[in-house]
Amino acid sequence: MLEELGEPYELRYVDMQAGEHLRDEHRARNRMMKLPVLEDGETIVSETAAIGVYLADRYALGRLAPALDDPARGAYLRWCFYSPSVLEIACMAKSSGWKYSPGQAGFGSYENVVATLEDALAAGPWLLGERFTMADVILGGTVRWMLRFDMLEPGEHIGEYAERLGERPANQRAQAKNDAIVQERGLTRG
C-alpha cells in the first residue's frame, strides 16, 4: 500500500515470536493485538482494508481511490471490503471444513465467492477494469496470500490477476523490503 502511494514512510518491525504484539505499547494501538497498524501523525488505523482506504483517501484520492462523487466509488468500496468480509472467511471455512448453511452465512458459499471474483476480473485487468486502485492492493494481497497457501483456486482469471499484481513495481519494491527484513532477522518464509 505504502509503495503504491509513493509517499515517504517508516516500517517498524514488531517481533511476534518474542510477543511484542502482546505488550501494552502495542495493545494501546490495537486492543486486538493484531498487525498491521498504521500510525499517521496522531491517527492510528488498524485492519488492513481500513488502512488501505484511509491511505488512498488521504494521499491518493482520485488516483488510487475514486473521488467521493465518482460513480465508481461504490464498486471500489465493495472490492476493498470483499477481502475481509467475504473472501477470507469463505476460504477459511473451506480449508477448515466448516459445516454451515451458505444461506445463513453472510459470505455465502465458497463457490459463489470465487465465481463472483472471477466475473469481476473477467473484464480486467483490474477490479475496476483498466483502473488500478487501492482495492486491487487490498483484495489482491489476500488473493496472493490465499493462492500461496492453496486456500484459493487460481481459476480462469484469479491466477493471472495475481501475476499482474506481482509484476507491479510497487509490489516488487515492497517484496524486496520484506525479503531484506526476513534475511536481516534470520526468519523463514512460510
Secondary structure, 3 states (H helix, E strand, C coil): CHHHHCCCCCCCCCCCCCCHHHCHHHHHHCCCCCCCEEEECCEEEECHHHHHHHHHHHHCECCCECCCCCCCHHHHHHHHHHHHHHHHHHHHHHHHCCCCCCCCCCCCCHHHHHHHHHHHHHCCCECEECECCHHHHHHHHHHHHHHHCCCCCCCCCHHHHHHHHHHCHHHHHHHHHHHHHHHHHCCCCC
